[in-house]
Amino acid sequence: MELLFVALGGALLGITARYLLPGRHSHGSVLVPAVGTAVAAIAWVALTWLGWAWAEGWIWWVSLGLAAVASVAADLQLGRSRSRGDRRMLHTLMKTGHPGHA
């Protein structure tokens, strides 16, 4: 049950990152929340395998902290990468023209 809660927390952190950071127009609405969910769940499972108790606070802080960092990093990187790609494609189209251009 705790894995479900930590995954939900990761999703909420991903949603928060998506809507508070710039560049959300450049990627899908589920991508960053999915990153937060996956990182939180994977971190939780890895820490439980290492013997961390779910009743202690550290496993929650570390799992959700990693999810927050990964969500922010993914959102910022995706925004930069997609903007660069769009500019490159626009430059290519402007230089060579495209079939619909008169």
Backbone as numpy.savetxt, mean C-alpha at the origin, in Angstrom:
# Nx Ny Nz CAx CAy CAz Cx Cy Cz
-8.81 -15.53 15.59 -9.63 -14.34 15.59 -8.76 -13.08 15.59
-7.63 -13.13 16.28 -6.76 -11.96 16.33 -6.17 -11.64 14.97
-5.91 -12.68 14.17 -5.39 -12.47 12.81 -6.40 -11.66 11.99
-7.67 -11.93 12.16 -8.71 -11.17 11.47 -8.67 -9.70 11.90
-8.52 -9.46 13.19 -8.48 -8.08 13.69 -7.26 -7.32 13.19
-6.10 -7.99 13.18 -4.90 -7.31 12.73 -4.96 -7.06 11.22
-5.56 -7.98 10.47 -5.73 -7.77 9.03 -6.68 -6.60 8.76
-7.74 -6.51 9.53 -8.67 -5.39 9.40 -7.97 -4.07 9.75
-7.15 -4.09 10.79 -6.37 -2.90 11.14 -5.43 -2.48 10.01
-4.78 -3.46 9.39 -3.91 -3.16 8.25 -4.68 -2.57 7.08
-5.88 -3.08 6.84 -6.72 -2.54 5.77 -7.12 -1.10 6.07
-7.48 -0.82 7.30 -7.84 0.55 7.68 -6.66 1.50 7.55
-5.48 1.04 7.91 -4.29 1.88 7.74 -4.01 2.12 6.26
-4.22 1.11 5.43 -4.05 1.28 3.99 -5.05 2.25 3.39
-6.29 2.16 3.84 -7.32 3.10 3.37 -6.96 4.52 3.78
-6.50 4.66 5.01 -6.09 5.99 5.50 -4.95 6.54 4.66
-3.95 5.71 4.38 -2.82 6.16 3.55 -3.31 6.56 2.17
-4.20 5.77 1.60 -4.70 6.07 0.25 -5.35 7.43 0.18
-6.16 7.78 1.16 -6.93 9.02 1.08 -6.23 10.23 1.70
-5.18 10.03 2.45 -4.46 11.17 3.02 -3.24 11.59 2.22
-2.74 10.69 1.38 -1.53 10.99 0.61 -1.89 11.38 -0.82
-1.03 12.18 -1.46 -1.32 12.59 -2.84 -1.10 11.44 -3.82
-1.67 11.56 -5.00 -1.44 10.59 -6.06 -2.42 9.44 -6.11
-3.53 9.53 -5.38 -4.46 8.40 -5.37 -5.14 8.20 -6.72
-5.10 9.22 -7.58 -5.69 9.10 -8.91 -4.88 8.17 -9.82
-3.67 7.83 -9.40 -2.78 7.08 -10.28 -2.77 5.57 -10.02
-3.56 5.10 -9.07 -3.62 3.66 -8.83 -4.99 3.27 -8.33
-5.27 2.00 -8.35 -6.58 1.49 -7.98 -6.94 1.72 -6.52
-8.21 1.70 -6.23 -8.68 2.03 -4.88 -8.42 0.92 -3.86
-8.14 -0.29 -4.30 -7.96 -1.40 -3.38 -6.49 -1.77 -3.19
-5.61 -1.26 -4.04 -4.22 -1.70 -4.02 -3.50 -1.38 -2.70
-3.54 -0.14 -2.26 -2.82 0.23 -1.03 -3.46 -0.42 0.20
-4.79 -0.45 0.34 -5.36 -1.20 1.46 -5.00 -2.69 1.44
-4.88 -3.26 0.26 -4.48 -4.67 0.17 -3.05 -4.87 0.65
-2.18 -3.91 0.34 -0.80 -3.97 0.82 -0.79 -3.92 2.35
-1.54 -3.00 2.93 -1.61 -2.89 4.39 -2.14 -4.16 5.04
-3.16 -4.74 4.44 -3.74 -5.98 4.96 -2.73 -7.12 4.91
-2.09 -7.28 3.77 -1.15 -8.38 3.60 0.06 -8.25 4.53
0.61 -7.05 4.64 1.78 -6.86 5.49 1.42 -7.10 6.95
0.28 -6.60 7.39 -0.12 -6.81 8.79 -0.30 -8.30 9.08
-0.96 -9.02 8.18 -1.21 -10.45 8.40 0.08 -11.25 8.37
0.94 -10.97 7.40 2.20 -11.71 7.29 3.10 -11.43 8.50
3.17 -10.16 8.91 3.97 -9.82 10.09 3.43 -10.52 11.33
2.12 -10.54 11.49 1.48 -11.19 12.64 1.83 -12.68 12.69
1.67 -13.35 11.55 1.95 -14.78 11.51 3.44 -15.05 11.78
4.31 -14.25 11.19 5.75 -14.43 11.41 6.11 -14.23 12.88
5.53 -13.22 13.50 5.84 -12.95 14.91 5.27 -14.03 15.83
4.10 -14.57 15.48 3.58 -15.66 16.31 4.44 -16.90 16.16
4.96 -17.16 14.97 5.89 -18.29 14.79 7.16 -18.09 15.58
7.54 -16.83 15.78 8.73 -16.54 16.58 8.45 -16.61 18.08
7.20 -16.84 18.44 6.86 -17.02 19.84 6.29 -15.79 20.54
6.00 -14.74 19.79 5.41 -13.55 20.41 3.97 -13.86 20.79
3.58 -13.48 21.97 2.22 -13.75 22.46 1.25 -12.70 21.94
0.07 -13.14 21.52 -0.91 -12.20 20.98 -1.51 -11.31 22.06
-1.43 -11.74 23.31 -2.01 -10.97 24.41 -1.11 -9.80 24.82
0.12 -9.78 24.35 1.01 -8.67 24.67 0.87 -7.59 23.60
1.18 -6.37 23.94 0.98 -5.25 23.03 1.98 -5.15 21.89
3.19 -5.68 22.09 4.24 -5.49 21.09 3.90 -6.10 19.74
3.27 -7.24 19.73 2.94 -7.87 18.45 1.96 -7.01 17.66
1.06 -6.35 18.36 0.10 -5.45 17.70 0.82 -4.22 17.15
1.65 -3.60 17.98 2.37 -2.39 17.55 3.26 -2.67 16.35
4.00 -3.77 16.40 4.93 -4.08 15.31 4.16 -4.42 14.03
3.16 -5.28 14.13 2.39 -5.68 12.95 1.70 -4.48 12.29
1.03 -3.69 13.07 0.32 -2.54 12.52 1.29 -1.42 12.11
2.40 -1.29 12.81 3.41 -0.31 12.41 4.01 -0.66 11.06
4.33 -1.93 10.85 4.85 -2.35 9.55 3.82 -2.15 8.45
2.55 -2.41 8.76 1.49 -2.20 7.78 1.37 -0.74 7.41
1.48 0.15 8.39 1.40 1.58 8.12 2.57 2.04 7.25
3.77 1.62 7.60 4.96 2.01 6.84 4.85 1.47 5.40
4.45 0.22 5.24 4.35 -0.37 3.91 3.26 0.32 3.08
2.15 0.68 3.70 1.07 1.36 2.99 1.52 2.73 2.49
2.17 3.49 3.35 2.66 4.81 2.96 3.72 4.68 1.86
4.65 3.77 2.03 5.71 3.59 1.04 5.13 3.15 -0.30
4.19 2.22 -0.28 3.58 1.75 -1.53 2.82 2.87 -2.23
2.06 3.64 -1.47 1.28 4.73 -2.05 2.20 5.77 -2.68
3.21 6.18 -1.98 4.12 7.20 -2.50 4.90 6.68 -3.71
5.38 5.46 -3.64 6.14 4.89 -4.76 5.26 4.70 -5.99
4.06 4.19 -5.79 3.16 4.01 -6.93 2.82 5.33 -7.59
2.55 6.34 -6.79 2.24 7.66 -7.34 3.38 8.22 -8.17
4.59 8.13 -7.64 5.76 8.63 -8.38 6.00 7.82 -9.65
5.93 6.52 -9.54 6.20 5.64 -10.67 5.18 5.83 -11.79
3.93 5.89 -11.43 2.88 6.06 -12.45 2.95 7.44 -13.09
3.25 8.47 -12.32 3.38 9.82 -12.89 4.54 9.88 -13.87
5.67 9.26 -13.49 6.83 9.20 -14.40 6.46 8.47 -15.69
5.78 7.36 -15.56 5.37 6.60 -16.73 4.41 7.37 -17.62
3.47 8.09 -17.00 2.54 8.90 -17.78 3.26 10.01 -18.53
4.19 10.67 -17.85 4.96 11.74 -18.52 5.78 11.17 -19.67
6.39 10.01 -19.46 7.19 9.38 -20.50 6.30 9.02 -21.70
5.13 8.47 -21.45 4.22 8.11 -22.53 3.73 9.35 -23.26
3.40 10.42 -22.54 2.96 11.66 -23.17 4.07 12.22 -24.05
5.30 12.21 -23.54 6.44 12.70 -24.33 6.60 11.87 -25.60
6.47 10.56 -25.49 6.58 9.68 -26.66 5.48 9.97 -27.67
4.26 10.14 -27.18 3.15 10.41 -28.08 3.28 11.78 -28.75
3.74 12.76 -28.01 3.92 14.10 -28.57 5.03 14.11 -29.61
6.06 13.33 -29.41 7.21 13.30 -30.30 6.88 12.54 -31.58
6.24 11.39 -31.45 6.00 10.55 -32.62 4.61 10.71 -33.20
3.72 11.31 -32.44 2.34 11.40 -32.89 1.61 10.09 -32.66
0.35 10.08 -32.78 -0.41 8.85 -32.65 -1.47 8.81 -33.76
-2.02 7.65 -34.05 -2.89 7.50 -35.21 -4.09 8.47 -35.23
-4.62 8.85 -34.10 -5.78 9.75 -34.08 -5.41 11.21 -34.16
-4.15 11.52 -34.20 -3.68 12.91 -34.21 -3.62 13.44 -35.63
-4.23 14.57 -35.89 -4.24 15.13 -37.25 -3.14 16.14 -37.45
